[in-house]
Amino acid sequence: MFVARTRFDRIARLLDGETRRRQDAEDKVARQTVTIERLQAQVAHEQDEHPTTPVSVQPAVGDARLVQLLDLAERARRHLDQQCLDLHWTTVVQEREILQLREQLAELQAAQGVAS
């Protein structure tokens, strides 16, 4: 079957485009597969489910757990102290701004009263 040269060229361009898109899709799938496998291996390693672990990880008990909890409580307290300090200074700055604005308002009202 014979086809016109222009039609053949158009079909060839379409085929090349589809071939490139298919290759790109296959490459993307391959990259995603590698990424998934790498992440699965990382998760397995993080969960200590690999044969190289000499001993299974045990949660802290007794005094060690108490030390952890006290450390967490101290960090939380310091964070809240910092937030309170920040809020206090913000309040002080805003109070100063309010006083300045009140003084300016009083001056403007006095100036308008004199001008009237």
C-alpha positions as CSV (number, residue, x, y, z in Angstrom):
1,M,0.0,0.0,0.0
2,F,1.4,3.4,-1.0
3,V,0.9,6.6,1.0
4,A,1.9,10.1,0.3
5,R,5.3,11.3,1.5
6,T,3.7,14.0,3.7
7,R,1.4,11.6,5.3
8,F,4.3,9.1,5.9
9,D,6.4,11.9,7.5
10,R,3.5,12.9,9.8
11,I,2.9,9.4,10.9
12,A,6.7,8.9,11.4
13,R,6.8,12.1,13.6
14,L,3.8,10.9,15.6
15,L,5.5,7.5,16.1
16,D,8.7,9.1,17.2
17,G,6.8,11.3,19.7
18,E,4.9,8.3,21.1
19,T,8.0,6.2,21.3
20,R,9.8,9.0,23.3
21,R,6.8,9.4,25.6
22,R,6.6,5.7,26.2
23,Q,10.4,5.5,26.9
24,D,10.0,8.5,29.3
25,A,7.1,6.7,31.1
26,E,9.1,3.5,31.4
27,D,12.1,5.4,32.8
28,K,9.9,7.1,35.3
29,V,8.4,3.7,36.4
30,A,11.9,2.3,36.8
31,R,13.0,5.3,38.9
32,Q,9.9,5.0,41.0
33,T,10.5,1.3,41.5
34,V,14.1,2.0,42.6
35,T,12.9,4.7,45.0
36,I,10.3,2.5,46.5
37,E,12.7,-0.3,47.0
38,R,15.3,2.0,48.6
39,L,12.6,3.5,50.9
40,Q,11.4,0.0,51.9
41,A,15.0,-1.0,52.8
42,Q,15.4,2.2,54.8
43,V,12.2,1.6,56.7
44,A,13.2,-2.0,57.4
45,H,16.6,-0.8,58.6
46,E,15.0,1.9,60.8
47,Q,12.6,-0.6,62.3
48,D,15.6,-2.9,63.2
49,E,14.2,-5.8,61.2
50,H,17.4,-6.7,59.6
51,P,19.8,-9.5,60.5
52,T,22.7,-7.3,61.3
53,T,21.1,-6.0,64.5
54,P,22.9,-7.6,67.5
55,V,20.1,-6.9,70.0
56,S,16.6,-5.7,69.6
57,V,16.1,-2.2,70.7
58,Q,14.2,-1.9,74.0
59,P,12.3,1.1,75.2
60,A,13.8,2.9,78.2
61,V,12.5,1.8,81.6
62,G,12.7,2.9,85.2
63,D,15.1,5.8,85.9
64,A,16.1,6.1,82.2
65,R,12.4,6.7,81.2
66,L,12.0,9.2,84.1
67,V,15.1,11.1,82.9
68,Q,13.7,11.2,79.4
69,L,10.3,12.5,80.6
70,L,12.0,15.2,82.8
71,D,14.2,16.3,79.9
72,L,11.1,16.6,77.7
73,A,9.2,18.5,80.4
74,E,12.2,20.9,80.9
75,R,12.4,21.5,77.1
76,A,8.7,22.2,77.0
77,R,9.0,24.6,79.9
78,R,11.9,26.5,78.3
79,H,9.9,26.8,75.1
80,L,6.9,28.2,76.9
81,D,9.1,30.6,78.9
82,Q,10.5,31.9,75.6
83,Q,7.0,32.3,74.2
84,C,5.9,34.2,77.3
85,L,8.9,36.5,77.1
86,D,8.3,37.2,73.4
87,L,4.6,38.0,74.2
88,H,5.6,40.2,77.1
89,W,7.9,42.3,75.0
90,T,5.4,42.5,72.2
91,T,2.8,43.8,74.7
92,V,5.3,46.4,76.0
93,V,6.0,47.6,72.5
94,Q,2.3,47.8,71.6
95,E,1.6,49.7,74.8
96,R,4.3,52.3,73.9
97,E,2.8,52.6,70.4
98,I,-0.7,53.1,71.9
99,L,0.6,55.8,74.3
100,Q,2.3,57.6,71.3
101,L,-0.9,57.4,69.3
102,R,-2.9,58.8,72.2
103,E,-0.5,61.7,72.6
104,Q,-0.7,62.4,68.8
105,L,-4.5,62.2,68.9
106,A,-4.6,64.6,71.9
107,E,-2.3,67.1,70.1
108,L,-4.4,66.9,66.9
109,Q,-7.6,67.4,68.8
110,A,-6.1,70.3,70.7
111,A,-4.9,71.8,67.4
112,Q,-8.3,71.4,65.8
113,G,-9.9,73.0,68.9
114,V,-7.7,76.0,68.7
115,A,-8.2,76.3,64.9
116,S,-12.0,76.3,65.3
